[in-house]
Amino acid sequence: MAEIKPFKAAIYNQEKVKDLSKVICPPYDIISPAQQERFHEKDPHNFICLLLGKDIPGEDKYVRAAQYLKEWFNENILVEDNEPAIYFYTHEYRIQGEKKTRFGFICLLKLPDKQKSVFVHEHTRLAPKQDRLKLLRRTKANLSPIFVIFQDKKRIIQYISKNGIEGTSPFITVYEEGNIHKLWRLSSGDLVVRVEEGLRNENIFIADGHHRYEVACIYREEMRKRLGDKFTGREDFNYVMAYFTNTDQRGLSILPIHRLIRLGNALDIEDFKSKLKEHFSIEEVKEKTRFFFLMQKGGRTENVLGMYMKARFYLLRLKNIKILDKAMGDKPKAYRTLDVSILNSLILRNILGFEENDKENIVYTVSSQEAIAAVDSASFDLVFFLNPVDIQRIIAVALAEERMPPKSTYFYPKVMSGLVARKFNSNRE
């Protein structure tokens, strides 16, 4: 059973911060060093100062973030809403020339204790968790919402849209690099109750923010031990700020993450192809546009991987799905039949001898054009292209209590940081 509740959001004071596009930024984990520098230069109050501070010798960036947070509240750069609310959020964006709008809302999600209601689908790494935990301990705040999806059996989002925001103006509108972000406050008791009741029997699936979710659970356990008998389960650290959207494909976009491969030794192409042919039929496609068209089309009914090397495009079609039973017999079917699982097991591990976490020789990108350019420039030897993972497949893997291989999904666009944040009660002065 999923439990949610409204909260008093920490937001930028629009009387002092006139252009919110200068102070919001993406989630920390997709910001490159160059982008980090650019956001710091945009505005001295850009949210990057809290979310991803610079590494300065002799300074603790986590202490610095907490100090900034305190100062910004004292200076009324950030303010806290007067009453708890659920924040309805529309995100207009373009992808491949198509205009889309994703609908969702931001509220607090109770961290589950014994009953399974929140499902994960990706593996996490220790270093990012240590980083986010240090930041959480110092700031005592949820700076960015985790991104979760639910099947919306009772059409909650449609109901809110019609009965809560239709004909009303948003209190936040941000135009940012072709995106339009709009937020409304929903504080009506009836609407809040409708959302709370509608989510009670929904399973919640984490799309983005696995590290932050696990860190929230770790922090909850730390505080539980610290409080001992005084722990009630209703303290603010028992909740995490979350952005909820449903599985409506009209607004939800999932991009594939491709694999650039660097080989230590010269590849014997004919030998490599011979090994591939044991499990795949290989078709060379001369024209790039047709290659991606055929790959996408084939992916609807079969397992198809794309490959580019030596200025040539190849489609790799799995010959027999029973191969996967032998290669990954310990995994559930939903996992075995993922294109990324097939690539990792049959090609990267069995033929090329790589492990999934080989950071030196495997680099990830969502841009097929960047991947092709990297191979053409000889920065990498080849690239494997993947089709996007269907949302129902992600749910099936999560319900099987299995985790997908790292870098399997890229939910697009990301929920921007700095639109709303959430400060714990214990951090108020």
KOLSELO-326550 format. One record per residue: x, y, z of N, C-alpha, C in turn; residue in one letter. Coordinates in steps of 0.02 Angstrom, whole numbers, plus 50000, padded with zeros to 5 digits. Each point is the difference from the previous one (the first is absolute). Layout:
BEGIN
XYZXYZXYZa...
This chain:
BEGIN
500424994050000499585006050000500445006250000m499915004449950500395006149996499665005550042a500405003550038499735005550042500345006549981e499605005149985500275006549980499685005450043i500305006049999499685005650034500265006549971k499625005450008500235006649977500565002750045p500325005449979500545002950040500065007449983f500365003650042500145007149987500665000549961k499945001549936500595000249956500435006050015a500654999149994500485005549999500085002149927a499875006349986500015002449931500385006649997i500235001849940500315006549991499485005550007y500195005450034499585005950009500025004049934n499454999849964499995003149933500005007650003q499935002950059500095007250006500745001949998e500424995250020500725001350000500354996649942k499744994349980500304996349943499505000549942v500135004749956499525001549946500004994849945k500574997149985500064995349944500214993150028d499514995750009500144993450029500424995649954l500015001649935500404995949954500755000650015s500195005250036500715001050017500214996350063k499524997450037500184996950065499834992650004v499624997349952499864992850002500544996349961i500064993550014500504995949966499764992849998c500314995749959499784993049997500214996250063p499794993750008500244995950055500764999349998p500294999150059500735000050007500354994949956y499694994249989500354994449969500065000449924d499705005149969500085000749928500375006549982i500285003350051500355006349989500744998749990i500265001849942500714999349985500395005550035s500664999150008500415005450031499935006749964p499964999849933499915006349963499325003250014a499484995950004499345002650016499975002650071q500344996650046500035002250069500285007150004q500545001149964500315006650000499525005249970e499654998149947499545004749967499425001950047r499744995250037499455001650046500245004550057f500614998950024500275004350052500085007249975h500165000749936500105006749972499345003549984e499464996349993499355002949980499745004950052k500034998150063499725004150053500304997750066d500165004750045500304998050065499524995950043p499355000149983499524996050037499744994149961h500374998049948499794994149963500004993950047n499514995749991499904994350044500604995250000f500425000749950500604995849996500445000950062i499975006050032500415001450059499814995350058c499374998150002499774995250051500084992949977l499844998849938499954993249973500674996949984l500445003849971500644997349976500535005450004l500235001450061500495005250012500684998349972g500395005149988500684999049974500454996850053k500474996149976500524997350044500555005250008d500055003050059500505005250014500454997450055i500674999849988500464997550052499905003650067p499974996150052499935002950067499295001650020g499514998949956499305001350017499594993549996e499514999550043499534994449999499385002449961d499904997349940499465002549958499314998450029k499954995050042499364998250031499825005150054y500505001950040499895005350050499835006549965v500345001449945499885006149962499285000149973r499764994449975499314999649974499505001550055a500114997150059499555001250057500015007450020a500595003149997500055007150017499635004449949q500084998349936499635003649948499254999550012y499774993950015499294998950010499745004450057l500375000250054499805004150058500005007449981k500525002349966500055007049981499445002049952e499844995749952499495001749950499325000650032w499874996050052499375000750036500005006550042f500565001450031500055006150041499935006249956n500234999749939499975005749954499365000149959e499564995250013499374999349962500104998849926n500574997249982500104997649931499574993849990i500014995750051499554994250003499485001350054l499394998049987499475000650050499624993550003v499654999050055499614994050008499265001749994e499624995849965499295001249991499645000350068d499435003550000499635001050062499644993750023n499784995949953499624994050019500214994149957e499914994050025500194994149961499594999549936p500314997549948499664999349936500314994249961a499624997749951500274995649947500115004649940i500564999249966500195004749947499924996649931y499495002149963499894997249934500495003249951f500314995949958500565002249959499904997649928y499975004849953499994998149929500675002049970t500254995749957500655001149968499914999149924h500035005649965499944999949927500704999749969e500084995549953500664999049970499934997349929y500554999949965500004997249932500514994349998r499824994949963500454994449989499914997449929i500544999749963499994997949930499475003849960q499965006550013499545004349963499284999950024g499854995750049499314999450025499935003850066e499465003850006499865003550062499614995550048k500234999550061499684995850050499905003950065k499524997850040499905002750067499944994350049t500425000150051499974994950052499665003150062r499514996550025499625002450058500204996050062f500045003350056500174996650062499905004550060g500204997750058499955004150060500564998150048f500165004750044500534999150049499695000150069i500164994950039499764999650069500514995850039c499834998350061500444995750040499784992849996l500484995649993499874992849998500304996950063l499594996350037500254996850061500464994249981k500584999950032500474994649987499714993650029l499944994749960499694993850025500434996750052p499674996650046500364996550053499994992649987d499434996850011499964992849990499624998249936k499455003549987499594998349943500315002649935q500044995949949500315001949937499525004149958k500165006349990499585004349958500425004149952s500645000750013500455003949957500504995149969v500035000049933500424995249965500565003749962f500594997150002500585002749965500154995749940v500365002649951500174995949942500735000749979h500395004450033500695000849981500474998850058e500604997649984500524999350051500285006950018h500245000750061500305006350022500744998950015t500375005650003500714999750015500155003550065r500544997950034500155002450067500195007450000l500435002249954500265006850002499445005349996a499534999549952499465005050000499574999950063p499904994050029499604999750061500365003450058k500664999050005500385003450052499965007649992q500055002249938499975007249985499335002950020d499454996949979499335002750015499844999450075r500274994950033499874999250071500345005650040l500605001849981500355005550033499625006549991k499735001049940499615006149987499355000150041l499674994350004499374999650037500125001150075l500534997150027500155000850071500115007450017r500345003649956500165007050013499415004749988r499664999149945499465004749982499344998350033t499914993750018499354997650027499435002349955k500084998649936499505002249950500004995349941a499414999349969499964996849934500065005549949n500575000349967500135005449952499694998649932l499944993749982499694998149936499514994350012s499445000149965499544994350007500264993849964p499904994250028500114994049961499434999649949i500094996149948499534999749943499684993050003f499344999750013499674993550004499424999749951v499834993949981499444998949955499504995250032i499385000749981499484995550025499494999049944f499624994750003499554998349945499365004149998q499855003450054499455004850003499334996749982d499844994750035499404996249986499365004150010k500045005050044499405004150014500035006849966k500465000749953500065006249959500055006250044r500454999750048500095005550047500235006349964i500504999249956500285005949966499475003349957i499604996149965499475002849959499495003750044q499844997150057499525003250046500265006650026y500645000250021500295006250025500015005349946i500204998049940500045004749944499335003349987s499474996150003499335002649984499705003950058k500104997550061499665002950058500435004550043n500654999949987500445004050043500355005849966g500174999349936500395005349969499685003049937i499514996749972499685002549939499715007050011e500215004749959499755006850006500355004350052g500524997350032500385003850050500715001249975t500335004950029500685001849979500514996650045s500554997849972500544997150041500345005450041p500294998150057500375005050039500745000149981f500214995049961500685000049972499954998249927i500325004149958500084998549929500725001649981t500344995049973500705001049981500104997749928v500295004549960500194998349932500754998750000y500194993949981500704998050008500214995649942e500415002649956500304996349944499484995849962e499455003249981499494996649962499504996250041g500094999750065499534996650046499585005350035n499394998050018499565004450039499784996150062i500185002650058499814996950064499465004250033h499464996850022499465003550034499814996150063k499905003650055499804996850063499405003650031l499554995950027499415002350036500014997150071w499745003850047499914997350068499304996850006r499984994250030499364996650014499964999150075l499635004450033499954999550073499294998450023s499534999549951499314998350017499984993250033s499654999750057499964993650037499724994449959g499485001349961499684994749960500484997349947d500375004449967500464997849948500574995950030l500265002450056500554996550033499784993050022v499404999550029499744993550021499914995449940v499775002849944499904996049939500674997049976r500535004050003500664997549980500254994850049v499945001450064500244995350051499654993249993e499345000249992499614993849995500154996449934e500085003949946500134997049935500664996349996g500495002250039500664996849998500074994250048l499514999150044500074995050052500124993049974r499684998249945500074993249974500454999749938n500405005249990500455000249943500704997750020e500324996349955500714998750007500385006049972n500545001950033500405005749979500674997449974i500185002449941500624997749968500475006049991f500624999250025500475005549994500285000049929i499935005849967500285000849933500705003050004a500075005550035500645003350011500075001750074d500614999850024500115001850070500104994150045g500244994349973500104994150041500505001350057h500545003849985500495001450052499705004350055h499625005249981499705004450050499474996350041r499644995449968499504996150036500344995550053y500524996549979500354995750048500335004050056e500255005849983500305004450051499475002350049v499405001649976499455002050045499844994350048a500024993849976499874994250044500564999250051c500625001049978500574999450046499955005350055i499845006149980499955005550048499434998850049y499444997449974499444998350044500224995050054r500394994949981500224995150048500495003050051e500435004649976500455003450047499615003950053e499505003649978499615004150045499564995650046m499774994549974499604995350041500424997550059r500634998249985500444997550054500165005650049k500085006149974500175005650043499435001750048r499384999549976499435001750041499804994350048l500144993949980499844994350043499264999550014g499814999950064499294999250019499585006049981d500315005749985499625006049982499795000049926k500254995249962499834999749929499264998249991f499645003749958499294998849989499834997449931t500445001249951499864998349931499665005549961g499835005550034499685005749967500475005949992r500614999450023500485005449993500125001649926e500235006049987500065002249930500514995949960d500504997150034500494996049964499744993249978f499384998450019499684993949977499705000749930n500065006049972499725001649934500545002649954y499904999149936500455002849950499585003849949v500255005649977499655003949949500034996349934m499424999349967499984996049938499555003349948a500214999449938499605002149943499664993849972y499345000249995499594994449976499755001449930f500084995349955499675000449936499764992949983t499524999649954499734993449983500334997249938n499764994349979500324996449944499715002049932t499665005749997499725002449937500565001549950d500034996149947500545000649951499985006649961q499445003650003499965006349964500455005450031r500154999350064500425005150031500664997350026g500044993450009500594996950029500484997649945l500615002350002500504997949950500574996350035s500194994349972500574996250026500494999249942i500615002450011500514999649948500464994150013l500284997149947500504994750009500685003050018p500414996150033500685002150015500484995349963i500385002849953500434996049957500694998850033h500354995049975500654998050029500575001149950r500445004750017500615001049962500544995350029l500354996549955500474994950021500715001849977i500464999650048500715001049985500354993350009r500324997449948500344993650003500755001050012l500264995750042500715000550015500444997849943g499774995149963500394997349943499605000749936n500354999749945499675000449935499494994349993a499415001649976499474995049995500044996449933l500014993550003499954995949940499264999949980d499835004149951499305001149984499654993649977i500344996149959499694993949974499894994950056e500484999550045499924995550057499435002350046d499975006650010499475002950041499314998649970f499945001049935499364998749966499824992650004k500504995849994499884992750004499714998150068s500265003150053499754998550067499305002950010k499885005849970499335003050005499484995649965l500194996949944499534996049961499774993750036k500344998250054499784994250039499315001450031e499875006350016499385001850034499575005149962h500305003449951499655005449966500044999249924f499485002149966500055001049928500245007249990s500455001049953500315006549990499815002849932i499755006250001499815003349938500355006849996e500395001149948500315006649991499505004649966e499945006150027499565005149971500445006049982v499995002049937500475005049977499805007150020k499365001450005499775006950012499775000950072e500255005350033499885001050071499265000750018k499635004049965499295001150015499614993449996t500144996249947499664993649992500204995150055r500635000350020500254995650054499595001150064f499925006250021499645001450062499254998649992f499745001049940499294998449987499894992550008f500434996049969499924992750003500124997450071l500465003050035500144997950068499405001350045m499715005949994499415001750040499404995649982q499904999049936499444995949977500084992850024k500594997249992500124993150021499924999050075g500185005350038499974999450073499304999250027g499495001349960499324999250023499804992750008r500334995649962499794992950000500564995150017t500635002450001500564995550013500565003850034e500514996250022500585003150031500505001949945n500105006549991500455002649949500495004950031v500634998949988500535004650022500295003349938l500265006150009500355003449946500745000450015g500415000049947500725000450009500305004449945m500495004050019500355004349951500744999450011y500374998049948500734999850003500285000449930m500595003049994500335000749935499535003249948k499615005150023499545003749956499454995649969a499834994650035499474995549975499494998750055r499364999849980499464998650046499774992849993f499854996850057499774993050000499414999250047y499514996049978499464997950043500144992950024l499944999050065500114993450030499344997450028l499734994949969499354997250022500124993350036r499744999550060500094993850038499654994349964l500364994549991499734994449962499494995950040k500154998750062499574995550039499985002450072n499415001650024499935002750067500194994850054i500004993649981500194994850048500735000450021k500405003449959500715001150017500055003450068i499525004450013500025004050061499884995850063l499634994549993499884995650058500654997250026d500454998449954500654997250020500465005550025k500005005749966500465005550017499815003550065a499345000550013499775003850060499444996350034m500084993550010499484995950027499795001850071g500435003650037499855001850069499605006550004d499855003049943499645006349998499284998949976k499525004150022499324999449975499965001749926p499484997549967499935001049928500005007449981k499675004250040499975007149984500695003149995a500474997550041500695002349999500384997049941y499934993549990500394996549948499875002849931r499395002249988499815002149932500115007549988t500315003550047500195007049988500575000349950l499975004649953500555000749952500665001350035d499985004150053500625001750035500294993950035v499574995650025500244993850032500324995449948s499704999649942500274995949945500685002749978i500055006649992500635003049981500544998650052l499835001250064500504999050053500244992850005n499524995349997500174993050011500334996749939s499675000549943500234996349941500585003249963l500055006750003500525003449961500555003050044i499815004550044500515003550039500394995250045l499644995550033500344995550046500284993949964r499574996449963500224993649972500475000649940n499915005149959500445000749941500575004850012i499855005950027500525005150009500344999750068l499714996450047500344999050065499955005950047g499485004349992499925005850043499504998550056f500075003550055499505000050053499585006349994e499404999950029499545005549994500285006650027e500424999550052500245006150034500695002149975n500194998049940500655001849971499975007249976d500195004750043499955007149983500535002249950k500544996349996500545001949954499824998849928e499664994549987499874997849931499285000649976n499545001550047499305000749981499765006950023i499775003949953499755006850015499285000449974v499585003450037499285000349984499815006849971y499544999949954499745006249971499294998949975t499595005350004499324999649972499995002749929v500555003049978500035003049934500314995349949s499604997749952500274995649948500495003849956s499885006549989500455004049957500685000750033q500015001350065500635000550036500374993449999e499634994650005500314993349999500334998649933a499655001649946500294998949933500625004249990i499975006350022500575004649992500604997550041a499864997150059500554997550041500354994149968a499634995749965500304994349964500375002549938v499705004749965500325002649939500665003650016d500045003050059500625003550019500514995450031s499834993550006500444994950029500095000750075a499565003950032500015000450073499764993450030s499564996649963499754993450019500014995549939f499974993550012500054995349945499334998249969d499484999750042499344998449975499475002350049l499385000149978499455001850044499434995049989v499684998350055499394995949996499405004550016f499514999949955499395004050009499454995650028f499595003050043499444996450030499345003749985l499464996349998499345003049998499795001750071n499555005050008499775001750068499624994250032p500044999650066499654994850037499285002250011v499534995749984499295001550010499855000550075d499565004750018499855001150070499714993850033i499604996149964499714993950030500544994850015q500535000149960500564995350013500375002250064r500085006450009500325002650061499604997950061i499345000749996499574998250055500044992450014i500024996149947500034992750008500644997950036a500565003149982500644998550032499975001950074v499735005950014499965002350069499554995550043a499434998049972499544995750038500304993150012l500464997949957500354993750010500565000750051a500055006250029500515001750050500704998849973e500085001749936500654999649967500215007249982e500645001049992500255006649979500314999549931r499845004949958500265000149933500745001650001m500374998449947500705001849997500095007650005p500585002350023500115007250005499905003449932p499775006250003499905004249941499554996649948k499424997850024499534996749955499475004849973s499845005150040499465004649981500215007250011t499715004449959500115007250009499315003249991y499695001650057499355003349997500105007349981f499635002249950500105006749973499335003649995y500005006550015500555004050028500054999150075p500545002350029500104999550071499575005250036k499854998650064499655004950041500525005050025v499905006349986500505005050017500035001150076m500605001350024500125001450071499965007550011s499695002050055499935007050016499295002649992g499574996249969499295002149995499674999650069l500074994350033499794999350069500514995650037v500095001650063500424995950044499614998950064a500304996350046499644998450061500494999750058r499905004450049500435000450058499694996250058k500404996150036499744996250057499845004950057f499524998150042499815004150057500605001250045n500424994950008500585000550045500525005049975s499915002549937500495004749973499755007250006n499405000950029499735006850006500295003550061r500145006449991500285003950056499595006450010e
